[in-house]
Amino acid sequence: MALLKILSAKFDAVPAPARAAFWITMAGVCFTVSMMAVRKVSVDMHVLESVMFRSIFGIAFMMPWLIKKGLSGIKTKRLGLFAIRGSGAYFVTFFYFTAASMVPLAELTSITFTRPILGTIAAIIFLNEVAGARRWSAIGVGFIGMLIIVRPGLIDVNIGVLLVLCGVMFQTCNTVIVKKLTETEHPDTIVLYHTLFILPLSIIPAIYVWQTPTAEQWAWLAIIGAAGILTQRAMTRAFVAADASFVLAMSYLRLPIAALFGFTFFGETPEIWVWIGASVICTSSAYIANRESLLAKKKQKDDAV
């Protein structure tokens, strides 16, 4: 424990951008490992069962933290908001897990980069945020980047791509909820409730497709649960360590990580269009995030006057 405290203190002394970069890299590795494990286990197991076990093992890996925190770890006055987020998270997990067996890892990862763009559109439509020419231009550029990757009309659109986009849309809505929850809730409490609400939603569908996992499948399912929890915890800590614009810009490290895993374990070589499209999306999303950060800081300064 003493060594752990020393290492923790030394890590806290590291500059914030370096700490954020570390957590983002860890999140990218864990997300890719999770998708890789889903693909391995889904060869002989229905995805609905994988979703259920992801939640079960996720809760199991959160138990040490919950035992340490006690009842304070689950105490909240925003149970309704957690329930809405958990319901959306179930569909996010289902869509991503289903797509993992249909889409190369690098392509799946690059499409998830559209989340900031979709989030901006949602804010304009549902929150009546005002968007200027530069913001709409960035959205348009990001959309072009997505079309470069998908290339509808030039190739047959894989249904897995559509599932990833559906997952991104649900995840975009969840991001808004998470932002509200972080105002009053501990990051690990948010992670725990995420899995707690997915579990009851996943049990009944899983019963209809049930098959007892083999020893190898149990191992992959445990990896899925652990990697899923670690992905969320790492990203939460990245946002704590640095501004959202920096975190978003660095999060594109996930693409080369996914490409490396895809090549190593599945022999996948991403097409040049995936890299070009992802670069266009990254540029657009980074601009949007930086613009949002500048506007937020300006608003804080104006309010302080």
C-alpha positions in Angstrom: 0.0 0.0 0.0 2.9 2.4 0.8 4.4 1.8 -2.6 1.1 2.4 -4.2 0.7 5.7 -2.4 4.2 6.7 -3.5 3.5 5.9 -7.1 0.2 7.7 -7.0 1.8 10.8 -5.5 4.5 10.7 -8.2 1.8 10.3 -10.9 -0.2 13.2 -9.5 3.0 15.4 -9.8 3.2 14.7 -13.6 1.9 17.6 -15.7 -1.9 17.4 -16.4 -1.6 16.9 -20.2 0.8 14.0 -19.7 -1.6 12.4 -17.2 -4.5 12.9 -19.6 -2.6 11.4 -22.5 -1.8 8.3 -20.3 -5.5 7.8 -19.4 -6.6 8.3 -23.0 -4.1 5.8 -24.2 -5.3 3.3 -21.5 -8.9 3.9 -22.5 -8.1 3.3 -26.2 -6.3 0.0 -25.4 -9.1 -1.2 -23.1 -11.9 -0.3 -25.6 -10.0 -2.2 -28.4 -9.4 -5.2 -26.1 -13.1 -5.2 -25.3 -14.1 -5.2 -28.9 -11.5 -7.8 -29.7 -12.8 -10.1 -26.9 -16.4 -9.6 -28.1 -15.4 -10.7 -31.6 -13.7 -13.8 -30.1 -16.6 -14.9 -28.0 -19.4 -14.0 -30.5 -18.2 -16.8 -32.8 -20.2 -19.3 -30.8 -22.2 -17.1 -28.4 -25.2 -14.8 -29.1 -24.4 -11.1 -28.6 -27.3 -10.7 -26.2 -25.6 -13.1 -23.8 -22.3 -11.2 -24.1 -24.0 -8.0 -23.1 -25.4 -9.5 -20.0 -22.1 -11.0 -18.9 -20.4 -7.7 -19.7 -22.6 -6.1 -17.0 -22.2 -9.0 -14.5 -18.4 -9.0 -14.7 -18.4 -5.2 -14.7 -20.2 -5.1 -11.4 -17.9 -7.8 -10.0 -14.8 -5.7 -10.9 -16.4 -2.6 -9.2 -17.2 -4.5 -6.0 -13.8 -3.8 -4.2 -14.5 0.0 -4.7 -18.1 -0.4 -3.5 -17.0 -2.4 -0.4 -14.5 0.3 0.4 -17.0 3.2 -0.1 -19.9 1.4 1.5 -23.4 2.8 1.0 -22.0 6.2 0.2 -20.9 4.7 -3.1 -24.5 4.2 -4.3 -26.2 7.1 -2.5 -27.8 9.4 -5.0 -30.8 11.7 -5.5 -30.7 11.3 -9.3 -31.8 7.7 -9.7 -34.1 8.6 -12.6 -31.3 10.2 -14.6 -29.1 7.1 -13.9 -32.0 4.9 -15.2 -32.3 6.9 -18.4 -28.6 6.7 -19.0 -28.4 3.0 -18.2 -31.2 2.3 -20.7 -29.4 4.1 -23.4 -26.2 2.4 -22.4 -27.8 -1.0 -23.0 -28.5 -0.2 -26.6 -25.0 1.4 -27.1 -23.5 -1.9 -25.8 -25.7 -4.0 -28.0 -25.0 -2.0 -31.1 -21.3 -1.9 -30.6 -21.0 -5.6 -29.7 -23.1 -6.6 -32.7 -21.0 -4.5 -35.0 -17.7 -5.8 -33.6 -18.1 -9.0 -35.5 -19.0 -7.3 -38.8 -16.7 -4.3 -39.0 -12.8 -4.1 -38.9 -11.6 -2.7 -35.5 -10.0 0.4 -37.1 -13.1 1.2 -39.1 -15.4 0.7 -36.1 -13.2 3.0 -34.0 -12.9 5.7 -36.6 -16.7 5.9 -37.0 -17.1 6.5 -33.2 -15.2 9.7 -33.8 -18.4 11.3 -35.1 -19.8 11.6 -31.6 -18.7 15.2 -31.1 -20.2 16.2 -34.4 -23.5 14.4 -33.7 -23.5 16.0 -30.2 -23.1 19.4 -31.6 -26.1 18.8 -34.0 -28.1 17.5 -31.1 -27.3 20.6 -29.0 -28.4 22.9 -31.9 -31.7 21.0 -32.4 -32.7 20.1 -28.9 -31.0 22.8 -26.8 -31.6 25.6 -29.2 -27.9 26.5 -29.3 -26.9 29.1 -31.8 -24.5 27.9 -34.5 -22.5 30.2 -36.7 -21.0 29.5 -40.2 -17.8 28.1 -38.7 -19.6 25.6 -36.6 -21.8 24.4 -39.4 -18.8 24.2 -41.7 -17.0 22.0 -39.2 -20.1 19.8 -38.9 -20.2 19.5 -42.7 -16.5 18.6 -42.9 -17.0 15.9 -40.3 -19.9 14.5 -42.2 -17.7 14.4 -45.4 -15.1 12.5 -43.4 -17.7 9.9 -42.4 -18.8 9.5 -46.1 -15.2 8.9 -47.1 -15.0 6.0 -44.7 -18.4 4.5 -45.5 -18.4 5.4 -49.2 -22.1 4.8 -49.8 -22.9 4.0 -53.5 -19.3 3.0 -54.2 -19.3 0.0 -52.0 -22.1 -2.0 -50.3 -22.7 -0.4 -46.9 -22.0 -2.9 -44.1 -24.9 -3.2 -41.7 -22.3 -3.1 -39.0 -21.4 0.5 -40.0 -25.1 1.5 -39.5 -25.1 -0.3 -36.1 -22.0 1.7 -35.0 -23.7 4.9 -36.1 -26.8 4.0 -34.0 -24.6 3.3 -31.1 -22.8 6.6 -31.5 -26.2 8.4 -31.5 -27.3 6.8 -28.3 -23.9 7.4 -26.8 -24.1 11.1 -27.7 -27.4 11.4 -25.7 -25.7 9.6 -22.8 -22.8 12.1 -22.9 -25.2 15.0 -22.2 -26.6 13.0 -19.2 -23.1 12.2 -17.9 -22.2 15.9 -18.0 -25.2 16.6 -15.8 -24.4 13.7 -13.4 -20.8 14.8 -12.9 -22.0 18.0 -11.4 -23.1 16.1 -8.3 -22.0 12.5 -8.5 -18.6 10.7 -8.1 -17.2 9.4 -11.4 -17.0 5.8 -10.1 -20.6 6.0 -8.9 -21.6 6.9 -12.5 -19.7 3.9 -13.8 -21.3 1.6 -11.3 -24.9 2.6 -12.0 -24.1 2.3 -15.7 -23.6 -1.4 -15.3 -26.3 -1.9 -12.6 -29.0 -0.6 -15.0 -27.8 -2.6 -18.0 -28.0 -5.9 -16.1 -31.8 -6.2 -15.6 -32.4 -5.0 -19.2 -30.1 -7.7 -20.5 -31.2 -10.7 -18.5 -34.5 -11.5 -20.2 -33.2 -11.3 -23.8 -30.2 -13.4 -22.8 -32.4 -16.1 -21.4 -34.0 -16.7 -24.8 -30.6 -17.3 -26.4 -28.9 -18.9 -23.4 -26.0 -21.4 -23.8 -23.6 -22.2 -21.0 -20.2 -20.7 -21.7 -17.2 -22.9 -22.2 -14.0 -22.3 -20.1 -12.5 -20.3 -22.9 -15.7 -18.2 -23.2 -15.7 -17.5 -19.5 -12.2 -16.0 -19.8 -13.2 -13.8 -22.8 -16.3 -12.6 -21.0 -14.3 -11.7 -17.9 -11.9 -9.7 -20.2 -15.0 -7.9 -21.8 -16.3 -6.9 -18.3 -12.9 -5.7 -17.0 -12.0 -3.8 -20.2 -15.4 -2.1 -20.3 -15.1 -0.8 -16.8 -11.5 0.2 -17.2 -12.4 2.1 -20.4 -15.0 4.2 -18.6 -12.8 4.8 -15.6 -9.8 5.8 -17.7 -11.8 8.3 -19.8 -13.4 9.8 -16.7 -9.9 10.4 -15.2 -8.7 11.9 -18.5 -11.5 14.5 -18.4 -10.6 15.3 -14.8 -6.9 15.8 -15.7 -7.4 18.1 -18.7 -9.8 20.2 -20.7 -12.3 18.4 -22.9 -10.7 19.9 -26.1 -7.4 18.3 -25.2 -8.9 15.0 -24.3 -10.9 14.9 -27.5 -7.8 15.8 -29.6 -5.8 13.0 -28.0 -8.6 10.4 -28.0 -7.8 9.8 -31.7 -4.9 7.7 -30.5 -7.5 5.0 -30.4 -7.3 4.6 -34.2 -3.7 3.4 -34.5 -4.2 1.3 -31.4 -7.3 -0.4 -33.0 -5.4 -0.8 -36.3 -2.5 -2.4 -34.5 -4.8 -4.9 -32.6 -6.8 -5.6 -35.8 -3.7 -6.4 -37.7 -2.0 -8.4 -35.0 -5.0 -10.6 -34.0 -7.2 -10.7 -37.1 -4.9 -9.8 -40.0 -6.9 -6.7 -40.8 -5.2 -3.9 -42.8 -7.3 -0.7 -42.8 -7.9 0.8 -46.2 -6.4 4.2 -46.9 -9.9 5.6 -47.0 -10.3 4.8 -43.3 -7.2 6.9 -42.4 -8.2 9.8 -44.7 -11.8 9.9 -43.4 -10.7 9.5 -39.8 -8.3 12.4 -40.2 -11.0 14.6 -41.7 -13.4 13.7 -38.8 -10.6 14.3 -36.2 -9.9 17.7 -37.6 -13.5 18.7 -37.6 -14.2 17.3 -34.1 -11.0 18.9 -32.6 -12.1 22.3 -34.1 -15.6 21.9 -32.6 -14.2 20.9 -29.2 -11.7 23.8 -29.2 -14.4 26.3 -30.2 -16.7 25.0 -27.5 -13.9 25.3 -24.9 -13.1 28.9 -25.9 -16.8 29.9 -25.9 -17.3 28.3 -22.4 -14.2 30.2 -21.0 -15.5 33.5 -22.5 -18.9 32.9 -20.9 -17.3 32.3 -17.5 -15.2 35.4 -17.9 -18.3 37.5 -18.8 -20.3 36.1 -15.9 -17.5 36.9 -13.5 -17.5 40.6 -14.6 
